[in-house]
Amino acid sequence: MKLGSLDSLGSMGGLFSTSVLFALGCGVAVGGGLALLILAIRGLPAKPEHEKQKANERAAELLRFAGRRGSLAAIIGLVVLLLTRWAVAGIAAGVLVFFWDKLFGGAAEERAAMKRVEALASWTESLRDTIAGAVGLEQAIPASARAAAPILRPHLDALVDRLRARTPLPDALQHLADEIDDASADIIVAALILNARLRGPGLRQVLGALAKSAREEVDMRQRVMAQRASTRRSVQIVVAVSIAFVLGLSVFNREFVAPYGTAVGQLVLALVCALFALGFWWLRKLSTIETPERFLVRDQSSVQFVRPPRTAPGQPGQPGQQPLPTEEGARR
């Protein structure tokens, strides 16, 4: 930023004077430091184990994403800075390239989610047909895992390995739900866990209904994705044309955009970029399919549902009767 631009900025007085800007910056720095100090003294509440695992996975994914996109974003930002000589434009271009998939992508993620739900439906149907041959659940799961879809087979192979290692079936199914990490899988696995604990009839009918529901969910997602594809493409075209127009003016018609080279112009450009970023985030929020949260999660070991004690046959609460051993229920 040139010295003349700072002088013109300071001569305007009021909010844009140099002393006021320095005071605002110092206030923000002191307030942020105090907030961090209070946070360090008070600490943060402890998180359950599954939330810590998810946070670690998100951090590892962010590091891999930054490694792939960071260099490309830095190069694009530097090129835009050299072409326009605007620091705000270079930073905005780098941020836009870095978060391009997060803002304007999502199609691949939606397709992967649909493939996972479709694979769950196919596996549920295979499991239902295998159980129809008077086969127990412990024998039906390894038989159905051989014909599962590739996106689901590693999780089912791990489930089969746990069963061979004498892991109780409910615990092995709980691990399967944690690995798949999908609300649709939780419904299917919950039905299997209930059957593994209670050994009641009607599992075939339940699995058939769940498979039908999963098929309907896949059809709904396909219709929604087809309708959003054209909107997503239109947004990408509008963004590309806007960026190309601004770069063209800054390169071939410098006099027209000369006011943006001043300090006030950079502030206005930053405000415009922030409005564009807010609009992009809003469009991304609208194009995201809201899926239900998982319910088959394991919290801390102290948080459990325990069934009340059952007494022997006779009048409940009669003296002299010993309660039967309690049975631990399923965790939330």
N, C-alpha and C positions, 0 to 999 in steps of 0.2 A: 504494500500500500504506500503510495507516494506521500511525501511530506506536505505537498500542497493540498492534497485531499484531506489530510488531518487538520490543516489550518482552516480550510473551508468548513469542515465539519464542526470545529470548535467555535467558529465565528457565528454559527446559527443560534447559539445560546439555547437555553431551555433544556429539554431532555437530551438533545444531541450534543451538548457541550462536553468538552473533554473531561472536566472535573466530575460532572454527573455520571458519565460512563465509567470512569475509574471508581467512583463511589459505589455504583451498582455492582461492578465486578468484585470489589472488596466485600460488599455485603453478601453476595452469593457465595464467595469463598469461605467467609467466616461462618455463615449459616450452615453450609454443607459440612464444614469441619466439626461444628458442634453436634450436628445430627449424627455423623459417623462416630463421634466420641460417646454420645449417649447410647447408640446402638452397640458399641463395643463393650460398654459397662453393663448394660442390661442383658445382652445376649439375645439369641433367637430361640424360640421353642423347639424342642426336639421333634424330629420328624420320624414317622414309622419307617421300617426297613424298606418296604416296597417303594415309598416315595424317595428315599435316598438312592435306591438302585435306579429308578427312573431319572433322577437328576444326574447321576453319573453317566448314564447312557446318553442323555441329551448333551452333556458337556463334551463327551467323546465325539458325538456326531457333529457338534459345532466346530470342534478342532479340525476334524477331517474336512468339513465344508470350507472352513477358513483357509486351509492349505490348498484346496483346489481353486477357490475363487479369489483369494487374496491377491495373488500376483497379477491375475488378469484385471481385477478392479484397479490396482495401482497403476498399471500400464495405461488403461483407458482414461483414468483421471488425469494422469500426466499429459497425455495427448490433448485432451480437452483444455487443460490449463495452458498449454503452449499455443493452441489455436485461438482461444478466446482471451487469454491473459486475465481471466477472472478466477480468483481463488474459490469463490463459492460454486461456480460452475464445475470446476475440476473436482471438488469434494462431492458435489451432488452426483456427478457422473460416476465416480467410483462407488458411492453408496448404492446407486441404482443398479450397476452391474453386479455388485456383491449380493444384493438381495433380489435379483431378477427372478429366480425360480420361486422364491417365497412370495413375491408379489403377483407375478403373472403366470406362474406355473400351476401345479396342482393336478394337472390332468394325469400325469404318471402315478401320483399318489392315489388318486381316485380309482384308476384302473387296477392298481395293486390291491386296494381294499375290496373291489368287486371280485377279483380273482380269489381272494382269501375267503370271502363269504360263499362264493360258488363252490370252492373246494370243500368248505365245511358242509355244504348241502349234499355234495356227492358222497363225502365220507359218512355222513349221517344215514343216507339211503343205503349205502353198502353195509353199514353196521346193522341197520334194521333188517336187511335181507339175510345177513349172516345169523342173526339171533333167531330168525324164523325157522332155521333148521335145528331147533332144540339145542343150541350151543350156548354155553354160559358166556357172561360178559368178558371174563378173563381170557377165554379162547377166541371170542369174536373180535376183540380189538387187534391182536396180531394178524389175524386173517384179513381184516379190512384195511390194515395199514399198507399191505403190499400193493393195493390198487389205488392208493390215494394220489392226489395231485402233487406235482413236484413242490409247489409252494407250501404244502402242509406235511410232506413226508418226513423232513428232518425232525419235526416236533413229535410225530407219531413214532418214529424210530426211537427217539429218546424215551417216549412213554413205554414202548415195548421193552427196552433195556432196563428200565426201572422195575417193571413187573417181573422180569427174569431175575433181577437182584433181590426179589422178595420184598419189594416196597409195597405197603398196603395200597390197594386200588384207589381209595379216596385221596390219599396223599399224592399218588402218581398223577391222578386226574387234576388235582389242584395245581401241580407243577405244569401240566399241559396248558391249563388256562393262563397261568402267569407267562408262559413262553409265547403263546399266540397273542395275548394282550388285545383282545377284541371283545366288545360287548356281545356280539352274536355268538362267539364261542363260549362265553360264560353261561348262556342259557342252555346250550347243549351239554356242556360239562356238568352243570348243576343237576340236570336230569340224570346223568350217569352216576354222579356221586350219591344222589338220593337212592337210586336203585341199588348201588353197591352197598349202601348202609342198611336199607330196609328189605331188599330182595323181594319187592312186591311185583305183581303182574302189571301188564299194560305198558311195558317199555316200548314195544313195537309201535303201538299207536302214538305214543308221545314222540318218538323219533320221527315217525312219518309226518306228524303235524309240524315239528320243528324244521324238517327238511323243506316242506312246502312253504313255510314262512320265510326261510332263507332264500328260496327261489323267487318269491315275490319281492323280497328286498333287493335282490340283484336286478330284477326287471325295473323296479322303481328307480334305482340308481342309474341304470342305463338311459332311461328316458330323461332324467334330470341332466345327466352329463351331455347328452346330445343337444339339449336346449341351451346349455351354457357354453358349448364349444364356440358357437358363432359370436356370443357376447364377449368371450375371452379373446377371440381373434380380433374383434373390433377394437377392444381396449388396447391391444398390442399395436395395432396399426396407428391409432391416435397418438400413443406415446412416441412411436418411432417418427411419425411425421412432425410432431411438435419439437422433438430434439433436433431433427434434421433442419427444421426451419430456423431455430435459434442459432445453431452452428453456422448455417449458411449466411445469416445476417451478420454474425460476428466476424466472419472471414471476408465476405465480399462487400459488405456495406458497414464499415466501421463507424462512419459518421452517424448513422442512424441509431446505433446502440452505444454511442460514446458516453451518455450519462451513466450507464451501468458500470463504467470504469472507475467512478468516484466512490468514496466511502459510503455516502448515502445510497448510491445506486447498488452497491453490494448488499447493503441492508435490505433494500427493497427486493433484490433478487433472491436473497435468503428467505424472505417472507413468501415470495412466489413459489420457491422450491418446497417450502414447508407445506403450503396449501396443496401443491401437487402430490406430495408424499401422503398427506392426509386423505386425499381423494383415492390414491392407489390403495392405501390400507383399507379404506371403506369398501372399495370394489372387491378386494380380496376377501374381506369379511362376508360380503354378500354371496360370493361364489363358493364359500365353504359349506359343505354338508354337515349339519349338526348331528352328530351321532351320540347316543346315550352313553353315560359313564358306566364303567365296569362296576359290577356289584360283587363279584366273586373274588375279592381281594383279601389278603391276609394282613391283619393289623398286628399290633403288639401282642405278645403271648398272654398278657393279663386281660385283654379285651376279648371275652368269649361269651357265648350263650350256653348255659348249662341247663339241661332239663331238670325239673323238680324231682325229688325222690319219689319213687313209687313204693307203696306198701303191698304187703301180701294180700291174697284174696280175702275179702271180708269187709267189715265196715272200716272206712278210712279213719285214721287217727285213733283206733282202738288201742287201749293200753296193752302192752305185752307183745305187740307185733313189731318186728324189726324191719326197717325199710330196706328195700333192695338196693344194690349198688347203683349209684347215679351213672348216667351215660352222658358223655360229653357231646354237645351238639356241634353243629357246623359253625365255624367262625364267620364273621361278617365278611 
